[in-house]
Amino acid sequence: MIFQGNCSAVITPFTQDGSKINYNAFKKIIDKQIAGNCSAIVFIGTTGESTTLTRKEKNELAEFGINYVNKRVPVIVGAGSNNTLEAIEKSQTYEKLGADALLHVTPYYNKCTQKGLIAHYTKIADKVNIPIIMYNVPSRTGVNILPETVQVLSKHPNIVGIKEASGNIDQIAEIIRICPKDFTVYSGDDGIVLPILALGGKGVISVVGNILPKTMAKLCKEFFDGKVDQARAIQFQINPLVKLLFSEVNPIPVKTAMNILCYNAGPCRLPLTSMDSAKKKKLKQYLLSMHLE
C-alpha cells in the first residue's frame, strides 16, 4: 500500500499569461499539502491539467516536485496515455526521476476492450519497477474497467491499486470483494469518500484536498480510528464545497478557488476556459464564509 488517507491531486499553477509553470506558487501548494497532513501527493493528474502540458513541461514539473517534496511524503506521478508505448516512456522517465508510484488512467478515446485494458496495463507494469495505481474515470475516458478485469490485473506485482471514479458503488464494492486484500482501492470522488472507506477503501485521491488538506486527512483518520460519526459529519461538511468544485469541469473551479485564496494559480489552458461568472461568485461567497485552515 502506497498510502492510507488523503492524497491530493494538486493543480499546476501557471504564470498569469498561462505560458509557463509558476514554480514559486507550486512550492507554496506543495508546502500547504504537507503541512495539511497529506499522506501522499499526485502531480500531473487531471487536476494538474496533464492534457495541456507539453512532454518537456511534464518532465520538468515531475523532477522539480519530486526534489522539492524530498521524500517527506510519497509522490505519485500521472503517466497515463492512450498510447501504450508513450505511457511506458513516461513511466520509465518518472521512475528515473524518483517517483514513488505512477497513476495510470485508462486509455481514452480509443475505447479499447477489457482485453485491451489487460494488455495495456500489463505491458506498462512489466516495464517499470515501481507501483502502479490504475485510474478508472469512464465519464472522461469512455472506458470502464470492469471488476473482473481489475481482479486479473491485481495479480501483477507492480499493479497495487485503483483510483475509482466511476461513481458506481456496486462496482467498487465488487472490486474490493473479489480482489486480494493487499490490493488498494482509493476513492476518486470527494463526495463519496466515506462510503468507499466503509466498503474497505483505504483513502482518497482528492480535488478538495487542494483547499482543505487537513479536513480530508481528518475525515480518513476519524474513520480509521473507528469514529464513524465524526467522519460522517466531515463528509457532510465538505459536500457543499464538492458540488461547487464540480459545477464545471475539473480543474476550472478548483483553480479558480486557489486564485481566490491567493495561491497565484494562474489561468487554465485552452480548451479549458475561465469559470462562469455567476458560478464563480457563488464559489467565492462560499469560500469567504468558510473557516479555512
C-alpha positions as CSV (number, residue, x, y, z in Angstrom):
1,M,0.0,0.0,0.0
2,I,1.5,3.3,-1.1
3,F,-0.6,5.4,1.3
4,Q,-3.6,5.4,3.6
5,G,-5.7,8.5,4.0
6,N,-5.8,11.7,1.9
7,C,-3.7,12.2,-1.3
8,S,-4.3,15.5,-3.0
9,A,-4.1,15.6,-6.8
10,V,-2.7,19.1,-7.0
11,I,-3.2,21.8,-9.6
12,T,-0.4,23.0,-11.9
13,P,-0.1,26.8,-11.4
14,F,0.8,28.9,-14.4
15,T,2.1,32.4,-14.8
16,Q,-0.7,35.0,-15.5
17,D,-0.5,34.6,-19.2
18,G,-0.6,30.8,-18.9
19,S,2.7,30.4,-20.9
20,K,4.9,28.9,-18.1
21,I,4.6,26.9,-14.9
22,N,4.8,29.1,-11.8
23,Y,7.3,27.2,-9.7
24,N,7.1,29.6,-6.8
25,A,3.4,29.1,-6.5
26,F,4.0,25.3,-6.9
27,K,6.2,25.3,-3.9
28,K,3.6,27.0,-1.8
29,I,1.0,24.5,-2.9
30,I,3.2,21.6,-2.0
31,D,4.0,23.1,1.4
32,K,0.3,23.5,2.1
33,Q,-0.3,19.8,1.4
34,I,2.5,18.6,3.6
35,A,1.5,21.0,6.4
36,G,-2.0,19.6,5.9
37,N,-1.0,16.1,6.9
38,C,-1.5,14.6,3.4
39,S,-0.4,11.0,3.1
40,A,0.8,11.4,-0.5
41,I,0.6,13.8,-3.4
42,V,-0.2,13.4,-7.1
43,F,1.4,15.6,-9.8
44,I,0.3,15.7,-13.4
45,G,-3.1,14.3,-12.9
46,T,-6.4,15.5,-14.4
47,T,-6.5,18.3,-11.8
48,G,-2.9,19.2,-12.8
49,E,-4.0,19.8,-16.4
50,S,-2.0,16.9,-17.7
51,T,-3.5,17.1,-21.1
52,T,-2.3,20.7,-21.8
53,L,1.2,20.3,-20.5
54,T,4.0,19.6,-23.0
55,R,6.2,16.5,-22.5
56,K,9.1,18.8,-21.6
57,E,6.9,20.6,-19.0
58,K,5.8,17.3,-17.5
59,N,9.3,16.1,-17.1
60,E,10.5,19.4,-15.6
61,L,7.5,19.6,-13.2
62,A,7.9,16.0,-12.1
63,E,11.6,16.5,-11.4
64,F,11.1,19.8,-9.6
65,G,8.2,18.4,-7.5
66,I,9.9,15.1,-6.6
67,N,13.0,17.0,-5.5
68,Y,11.1,19.7,-3.6
69,V,9.0,17.1,-1.7
70,N,12.3,15.4,-0.9
71,K,10.7,12.2,0.5
72,R,8.5,14.0,3.0
73,V,5.5,12.1,1.6
74,P,5.2,9.6,-1.3
75,V,5.0,11.3,-4.8
76,I,2.7,9.7,-7.4
77,V,3.0,11.0,-10.9
78,G,0.4,10.8,-13.6
79,A,1.8,8.9,-16.5
80,G,-1.3,7.8,-18.4
81,S,-1.8,7.9,-22.2
82,N,-4.0,6.4,-24.8
83,N,-0.7,5.2,-26.5
84,T,0.8,2.3,-24.6
85,L,4.3,3.0,-25.8
86,E,4.1,6.6,-24.7
87,A,2.8,5.6,-21.3
88,I,5.8,3.3,-20.9
89,E,8.2,6.0,-21.9
90,K,6.7,8.5,-19.4
91,S,6.6,5.8,-16.7
92,Q,10.3,5.0,-17.1
93,T,11.2,8.7,-17.1
94,Y,9.3,9.4,-13.9
95,E,10.8,6.3,-12.3
96,K,14.3,7.5,-13.1
97,L,13.4,11.0,-11.6
98,G,12.5,9.3,-8.3
99,A,8.7,9.0,-8.3
100,D,7.4,6.6,-5.7
101,A,4.5,5.4,-7.8
102,L,2.6,6.0,-11.0
103,L,-1.1,6.9,-11.7
104,H,-2.3,5.5,-15.0
105,V,-5.7,6.5,-16.4
106,T,-7.4,4.1,-18.8
107,P,-6.6,4.7,-22.4
108,Y,-9.0,7.4,-23.6
109,Y,-10.7,7.9,-26.9
110,N,-9.6,4.5,-28.2
111,K,-12.4,2.9,-26.2
112,C,-10.4,-0.4,-26.1
113,T,-11.9,-3.7,-24.9
114,Q,-11.3,-5.3,-21.5
115,K,-8.8,-7.5,-23.2
116,G,-7.1,-4.3,-24.4
117,L,-7.0,-2.9,-20.9
118,I,-5.4,-6.0,-19.6
119,A,-2.8,-5.9,-22.3
120,H,-2.2,-2.1,-21.8
121,Y,-1.7,-2.2,-18.1
122,T,0.3,-5.5,-18.1
123,K,2.7,-4.1,-20.8
124,I,3.4,-1.0,-18.7
125,A,3.7,-2.8,-15.4
126,D,6.2,-5.2,-17.0
127,K,8.5,-2.3,-18.0
128,V,8.8,-0.5,-14.6
129,N,9.9,-1.3,-11.1
130,I,7.7,1.0,-9.1
131,P,4.0,0.5,-8.2
132,I,1.1,1.5,-10.5
133,I,-2.3,2.7,-9.4
134,M,-4.9,2.4,-12.2
135,Y,-7.4,5.2,-12.6
136,N,-10.9,4.5,-13.7
137,V,-12.9,7.6,-14.7
138,P,-15.3,6.4,-17.5
139,S,-17.1,9.8,-17.7
140,R,-13.9,11.2,-19.2
141,T,-12.3,8.3,-21.0
142,G,-15.3,6.5,-22.4
143,V,-13.9,3.2,-20.9
144,N,-14.9,1.4,-17.7
145,I,-12.6,-1.1,-16.0
146,L,-14.9,-4.0,-15.0
147,P,-14.3,-5.6,-11.6
148,E,-13.2,-8.9,-13.3
149,T,-10.6,-7.0,-15.3
150,V,-9.3,-5.3,-12.1
151,Q,-9.1,-8.8,-10.5
152,V,-6.9,-10.1,-13.3
153,L,-4.6,-7.0,-13.2
154,S,-4.4,-7.1,-9.4
155,K,-2.3,-10.3,-9.7
156,H,0.5,-8.3,-11.3
157,P,3.1,-7.5,-8.6
158,N,3.5,-3.9,-9.8
159,I,-0.2,-3.1,-10.0
160,V,-1.1,-2.3,-6.4
161,G,-4.3,-0.3,-6.5
162,I,-7.0,1.6,-8.3
163,K,-8.4,5.1,-8.1
164,E,-12.1,4.5,-8.6
165,A,-14.0,7.5,-10.0
166,S,-16.9,5.6,-11.7
167,G,-19.3,6.7,-9.0
168,N,-20.7,3.2,-9.1
169,I,-20.8,1.9,-5.6
170,D,-21.9,-1.6,-6.6
171,Q,-18.9,-1.8,-8.9
172,I,-16.5,-0.5,-6.2
173,A,-17.9,-3.0,-3.7
174,E,-17.4,-5.8,-6.2
175,I,-13.7,-4.8,-6.8
176,I,-13.0,-4.8,-3.1
177,R,-14.8,-8.1,-2.7
178,I,-13.0,-10.1,-5.4
179,C,-9.5,-8.6,-5.4
180,P,-6.7,-9.6,-3.0
181,K,-6.7,-7.9,0.4
182,D,-3.4,-6.2,-0.3
183,F,-4.9,-4.6,-3.4
184,T,-5.8,-1.0,-2.5
185,V,-8.9,0.9,-3.6
186,Y,-9.0,4.7,-3.4
187,S,-12.0,7.0,-3.9
188,G,-11.7,9.2,-6.9
189,D,-14.8,11.2,-5.9
190,D,-14.7,13.5,-2.9
191,G,-18.4,13.3,-2.4
192,I,-18.4,9.6,-1.5
193,V,-15.2,9.0,0.4
194,L,-16.9,7.7,3.5
195,P,-19.0,5.0,1.7
196,I,-15.9,3.8,-0.1
197,L,-13.9,3.6,3.2
198,A,-16.8,1.7,4.7
199,L,-16.6,-0.8,2.0
200,G,-12.8,-1.3,2.6
201,G,-11.2,1.5,0.6
202,K,-8.0,3.0,2.1
203,G,-8.3,6.6,1.2
204,V,-9.0,9.3,-1.4
205,I,-7.1,10.9,-4.3
206,S,-8.7,14.3,-3.8
207,V,-9.6,17.5,-5.5
208,V,-11.0,19.2,-2.4
209,G,-7.7,18.4,-0.7
210,N,-6.1,21.3,-2.7
211,I,-8.2,23.6,-0.5
212,L,-8.8,21.5,2.6
213,P,-6.0,19.0,3.1
214,K,-6.3,18.9,6.9
215,T,-10.0,18.3,6.6
216,M,-9.7,15.5,4.1
217,A,-6.9,13.9,6.1
218,K,-9.1,14.1,9.3
219,L,-12.1,12.5,7.5
220,C,-9.9,9.5,6.8
221,K,-8.2,9.4,10.2
222,E,-11.5,9.6,12.1
223,F,-12.9,6.7,10.1
224,F,-9.8,4.5,10.6
225,D,-9.8,5.4,14.3
226,G,-13.3,4.0,14.5
227,K,-15.0,7.4,14.9
228,V,-17.6,6.9,12.1
229,D,-20.0,9.6,13.3
230,Q,-17.2,12.2,13.2
231,A,-16.1,11.0,9.8
232,R,-19.7,11.2,8.6
233,A,-20.0,14.8,9.9
234,I,-16.9,15.8,7.9
235,Q,-18.2,14.2,4.8
236,F,-21.4,16.2,5.1
237,Q,-19.4,19.3,5.9
238,I,-17.3,19.1,2.6
239,N,-20.1,18.0,0.3
240,P,-21.4,21.6,-0.5
241,L,-17.9,22.6,-1.5
242,V,-17.6,19.4,-3.6
243,K,-20.7,20.4,-5.5
244,L,-19.2,23.9,-6.2
245,L,-15.9,22.5,-7.3
246,F,-17.6,20.2,-9.8
247,S,-20.2,22.8,-11.0
248,E,-17.9,23.0,-14.1
249,V,-15.4,20.5,-15.4
250,N,-12.4,19.9,-13.1
251,P,-10.0,21.7,-12.7
252,I,-11.7,25.0,-13.7
253,P,-13.4,25.6,-10.3
254,V,-10.6,24.4,-8.1
255,K,-8.1,26.5,-9.9
256,T,-10.5,29.4,-9.6
257,A,-10.7,28.7,-5.9
258,M,-7.0,28.6,-5.5
259,N,-6.7,32.0,-7.1
260,I,-9.4,33.4,-4.8
261,L,-7.3,32.1,-1.9
262,C,-4.3,33.9,-3.3
263,Y,-2.2,31.0,-4.4
264,N,-1.3,32.6,-7.8
265,A,-2.6,29.6,-9.7
266,G,-2.9,31.5,-12.9
267,P,-5.5,30.5,-15.7
268,C,-6.4,27.2,-17.0
269,R,-5.0,26.5,-20.5
270,L,-7.3,26.2,-23.5
271,P,-9.5,24.5,-24.3
272,L,-10.3,24.9,-20.6
273,T,-11.7,28.4,-20.1
274,S,-12.4,30.7,-17.1
275,M,-15.2,29.9,-14.8
276,D,-18.7,31.2,-15.5
277,S,-19.1,34.5,-13.6
278,A,-22.3,33.5,-11.7
279,K,-20.8,30.2,-10.6
280,K,-17.5,31.9,-9.6
281,K,-19.5,34.4,-7.5
282,K,-21.2,31.5,-5.6
283,L,-17.8,29.8,-5.1
284,K,-16.2,33.0,-3.8
285,Q,-19.0,33.7,-1.4
286,Y,-18.8,30.1,0.0
287,L,-15.1,30.2,0.4
288,L,-15.3,33.5,2.2
289,S,-17.9,32.1,4.5
290,M,-15.7,29.1,5.5
291,H,-13.3,28.9,8.4
292,L,-10.3,27.9,6.3
293,E,-7.2,26.2,7.7
